[in-house]
Amino acid sequence: MMMKMVDEKRLSDYKKNKLFLSLFKGLKNVYGTYSTKSGKHWQIKGMVIEKIIYNHLIGKQPYGFYPLINDKTSVGIADFDDHNPLPAIAFIKRAAHYGLNAYLEKSKSKGYHVWLFFSEEGVSARKLRIVMKYILDEIELPNTEIFPKQDSINQNNSYGNFINAPLFGKLVPEGKTVFIHADNSLKPYPDQWEFIETIVRNSEDILDSIIDNNITDVIKKNRNTLPKNTTINSSQYGLPLCIKNILCQGVSFDQRVACFRIAVNLKRVGLPEEFSVEVLNNWRVKNKPINNKRIITQREIKNQVGWAYKKNYNGIGCEEPIINSFCNSKCKLRQKNNNMR
């Protein structure tokens, strides 16, 4: 289906330009662009004026915006760099399960963008990133790129990263950079302006509710005290089944080995070291050592966590007797290993 070109009469409509900027809102003193021939991206330091948006919509020069303003953002984007639309659709459906409105865009190249919109005042980028990564973990796509890429910007990271805005006039007739139906048809909305006027903005309360009801207790308890540059990319659902069961049930032997392996996985999902110590201090009282052995001490836990965070360990520890004793037939790693035999 050929898309309607964005004509000058529509571009002169102040309300539509204002709507575009309110939805794809970012820093006002810098923006990004790219070469339609080479694909090379670069940054332009200058005010985002109406002419910039005009040139984008008529297809003269692409416009990319930096969505992170201090520690807030009015938009979140999941970038699915794949011809297959099903992962993006799965994200949208899972977001809808939690009450989040999400919208699908066919990107300029081979993939898809999923957009979540919030108030112009913005919401906590950290909260939004936690929720988006939580959903990506649930649909088993934890490595999907999301924007904003940071929780906040500072002197070391003064702008963040820009994302290309939709509706680049040169690509709209090709059915690219346009919003499409998130179903098997994948048909573009015939009137893009009419569509974006119907976009529903999400509230920060929904993010709070998702975090309160689904993220692990330690993250809930400390979400307002985590360092601003902390990236939490998972919840309990990002942990292997054996590690989750060990955390819930405690162990009767090899406490230090279990402690170390739990810490390795807590680090992997993004929990800061000091909070991993807290998680494991709560876990230790669940242990029931056999042979009259004592429960692992808090000092021993701190030492094991320290070793786990000192280097980048990737293994779950399947070969360890304590880990193997909690092995679950539903574990994807176990299924993968069985298939390789």
C-alpha positions in Angstrom: 0.0 0.0 0.0 1.4 3.4 -1.0 1.5 5.9 1.8 0.3 9.5 1.4 3.1 12.0 1.0 3.3 14.7 3.5 2.4 17.8 1.6 3.2 21.5 2.3 -0.4 22.3 3.2 -0.4 19.8 6.0 3.1 20.8 7.1 1.9 24.4 7.5 -0.6 23.2 10.1 0.9 24.4 13.4 -1.1 22.0 15.4 0.3 19.0 13.6 3.9 20.2 13.9 3.3 20.8 17.6 1.8 17.3 18.0 4.9 15.8 16.2 7.3 17.6 18.5 5.3 16.7 21.6 5.4 13.0 20.8 9.0 12.8 19.5 10.3 15.1 22.2 14.0 15.4 23.2 16.8 17.9 23.8 16.2 21.2 22.1 19.9 22.1 21.5 21.1 19.1 19.6 19.8 16.5 17.2 20.9 13.7 14.9 20.7 12.9 11.3 22.1 10.4 8.7 23.0 10.1 5.1 20.3 8.4 3.0 23.1 7.2 0.6 25.8 5.9 3.0 23.7 5.4 6.1 26.3 7.2 8.2 24.9 8.9 11.3 26.2 12.1 12.9 25.2 14.7 15.5 24.3 18.3 14.9 24.6 20.9 17.6 21.9 23.4 17.0 18.4 24.4 18.1 15.6 22.1 17.0 13.5 24.6 15.0 10.4 24.1 12.9 12.4 24.0 9.7 14.3 20.9 11.0 11.0 19.1 11.4 9.8 20.4 8.0 12.8 19.1 6.2 12.4 15.7 7.9 8.7 15.4 7.0 9.2 16.3 3.3 12.2 14.0 3.0 15.0 16.5 2.7 17.0 15.7 5.8 16.3 13.0 8.4 15.7 14.1 12.0 16.8 12.1 15.1 16.1 13.3 18.6 17.7 12.7 22.0 14.9 11.5 24.2 16.7 11.7 27.6 16.3 15.1 29.3 18.2 15.0 32.6 16.7 11.8 34.1 13.3 11.9 32.4 11.9 10.9 29.0 8.5 11.1 27.4 9.1 8.1 25.1 10.6 4.6 25.3 11.6 2.7 22.2 12.5 -1.0 21.7 14.6 -1.5 18.5 14.0 -4.9 16.9 16.7 -5.3 14.3 15.1 -8.2 12.5 13.0 -8.8 9.4 10.7 -10.9 11.5 8.0 -8.8 13.1 6.8 -11.4 15.6 9.2 -10.4 18.4 8.1 -6.7 18.2 4.4 -7.9 18.2 5.1 -10.1 21.2 6.5 -7.1 23.1 3.4 -5.0 22.3 1.1 -7.8 23.4 3.0 -8.3 26.6 3.1 -4.6 27.3 -0.7 -4.5 26.8 -1.0 -7.3 29.4 0.4 -4.8 31.9 -1.8 -1.9 30.7 0.9 -0.2 28.5 -0.1 1.1 25.1 2.7 0.4 22.6 2.8 1.2 18.8 4.7 -0.5 15.9 6.8 1.3 13.4 8.5 -0.1 10.3 12.0 1.3 10.6 14.1 2.7 7.7 16.0 -0.5 7.3 15.1 -4.1 8.0 13.6 -4.0 11.4 10.8 -2.6 13.6 10.5 0.0 16.4 8.0 -0.3 19.3 7.1 3.1 20.8 5.7 3.8 24.2 4.6 7.4 24.8 4.2 9.3 28.1 3.4 12.8 29.2 5.4 15.7 27.8 6.7 16.4 31.3 8.3 13.0 31.1 8.7 10.0 33.4 11.6 8.5 35.2 13.9 7.0 32.5 15.2 4.5 35.1 11.7 3.2 35.8 10.8 2.9 32.2 14.1 1.1 31.4 13.5 -1.4 34.2 10.0 -2.1 32.9 11.0 -2.4 29.3 13.8 -4.8 30.1 11.6 -6.8 32.4 9.1 -7.3 29.5 12.0 -8.2 27.1 13.1 -10.8 29.6 9.7 -12.2 29.8 9.5 -12.7 26.0 13.1 -14.0 26.1 14.7 -11.2 24.1 16.9 -9.6 26.8 19.5 -8.3 24.4 17.1 -6.1 22.4 18.3 -2.5 22.2 16.2 0.1 24.0 16.1 3.9 24.1 16.9 5.8 26.2 20.1 3.8 26.7 20.9 5.5 30.0 19.0 6.3 33.2 20.2 9.9 33.1 22.6 12.3 31.4 25.5 14.0 33.1 28.8 15.7 32.4 30.3 12.4 31.1 27.3 11.6 29.0 25.9 15.0 28.1 23.4 14.0 25.4 22.8 10.2 25.5 21.9 8.6 22.2 19.5 9.8 19.5 16.8 7.8 17.8 15.5 8.5 14.3 12.0 9.9 14.3 9.3 8.3 12.2 7.7 9.8 9.1 10.8 10.7 7.1 9.1 11.9 3.9 11.5 10.2 1.5 10.8 6.8 2.9 7.1 7.1 3.7 6.0 6.2 0.1 8.1 3.0 0.5 6.2 2.0 3.6 9.2 2.7 5.9 9.4 4.9 9.0 5.6 4.6 9.2 3.3 3.2 11.9 1.7 -0.1 11.0 -0.9 -2.4 12.4 0.6 -4.8 15.0 -1.0 -7.9 13.6 -0.4 -10.3 10.8 -1.4 -7.8 8.2 1.4 -5.3 9.1 -0.5 -2.8 7.0 0.6 0.9 7.4 -2.1 3.2 8.6 -3.2 5.0 5.5 -3.2 8.4 7.1 -0.3 8.7 9.5 -1.3 12.1 10.8 -4.8 10.8 11.7 -3.2 7.9 13.4 -0.7 9.8 15.6 -3.6 11.9 16.8 -5.1 8.8 18.3 -1.9 7.7 20.2 -2.6 7.2 23.9 0.1 8.3 26.4 0.9 6.0 29.3 1.1 7.2 32.9 4.1 6.8 35.3 1.6 5.1 37.7 1.5 2.1 35.4 5.3 1.8 35.6 5.2 2.0 39.4 2.5 -0.7 39.4 4.5 -3.0 37.2 7.6 -2.6 39.4 5.7 -3.0 42.6 3.9 -6.1 41.6 6.5 -7.9 39.5 10.1 -6.9 40.3 11.9 -8.7 43.1 11.5 -7.5 46.6 15.0 -6.2 47.0 14.7 -4.0 43.9 11.3 -2.8 45.0 12.7 -1.9 48.4 15.7 0.0 47.0 14.4 1.4 43.7 14.6 5.0 45.0 18.1 4.5 46.4 19.8 2.8 43.5 22.6 4.9 41.9 21.2 6.8 38.9 23.6 5.1 36.5 22.4 1.6 37.6 21.0 -0.5 34.8 18.7 -3.3 36.0 18.0 -5.5 33.0 16.1 -8.3 34.6 14.0 -9.4 37.5 13.6 -12.8 39.1 12.4 -14.1 35.7 15.8 -13.4 34.2 17.4 -15.9 36.6 17.9 -19.6 35.8 15.2 -21.8 37.3 17.8 -23.6 39.5 19.0 -20.3 41.0 15.5 -19.1 41.6 14.7 -22.3 43.5 17.8 -22.1 45.5 16.9 -18.5 46.5 13.4 -19.5 47.5 14.2 -22.8 49.3 17.7 -22.4 50.7 20.2 -25.3 50.7 21.4 -28.0 53.0 25.0 -28.3 51.7 27.6 -26.4 49.7 26.4 -23.1 51.0 29.4 -21.1 49.8 29.3 -22.6 46.3 25.5 -21.8 46.1 26.2 -18.3 47.4 28.8 -17.6 44.8 26.7 -18.9 41.9 23.7 -16.9 43.1 25.9 -13.8 43.2 27.2 -14.4 39.7 23.7 -14.5 38.4 22.5 -11.5 40.4 25.4 -9.5 38.9 24.5 -10.8 35.4 20.9 -9.4 35.7 22.2 -6.0 36.8 21.9 -5.9 40.6 24.6 -3.8 42.3 27.0 -5.7 44.6 25.7 -4.2 47.9 22.1 -5.3 47.1 23.3 -8.8 46.2 24.8 -9.0 49.6 21.4 -8.0 51.1 19.6 -10.6 49.0 21.9 -13.3 50.2 21.8 -12.2 53.8 18.1 -12.8 53.6 18.6 -16.1 51.8 21.1 -17.5 54.4 18.4 -17.9 57.1 16.5 -20.3 54.8 19.5 -22.8 54.8 19.3 -26.0 56.8 22.8 -27.4 56.8 23.3 -31.2 57.4 25.9 -32.9 59.5 25.7 -30.3 62.2 27.3 -27.6 60.1 26.5 -24.0 60.8 24.7 -21.5 58.5 26.9 -19.5 56.3 27.9 -16.2 58.0 27.3 -12.7 56.7 31.0 -12.2 56.5 31.3 -15.3 54.3 28.5 -14.0 52.1 30.2 -10.7 51.6 33.4 -12.5 50.6 31.7 -14.8 48.1 29.8 -11.8 46.6 33.0 -9.9 46.3 34.7 -12.7 44.4 31.6 -13.0 42.1 31.7 -9.3 41.2 35.5 -9.2 40.8 35.5 -10.9 37.4 33.0 -11.6 34.6 31.8 -15.1 35.3 29.3 -16.5 32.7 28.6 -20.1 33.9 25.6 -21.0 35.9 27.6 -23.8 37.6 25.6 -26.8 36.3 28.6 -29.1 37.1 28.4 -28.2 40.8 26.6 -30.8 42.9 24.5 -28.2 44.7 23.4 -26.5 41.4 22.8 -29.8 39.7 20.6 -30.9 42.6 18.2 -28.1 41.8 18.2 -28.7 38.0 14.8 -28.4 36.4 13.6 -30.2 33.3 12.1 -26.9 32.0 15.5 -25.2 32.0 16.4 -24.0 28.5 20.1 -24.5 29.1 19.5 -28.1 30.1 17.3 -28.7 27.1 20.0 -27.1 24.9 22.6 -29.4 26.4 20.5 -32.5 25.9 19.9 -31.6 22.3 23.6 -31.3 21.7 24.3 -34.8 23.0 
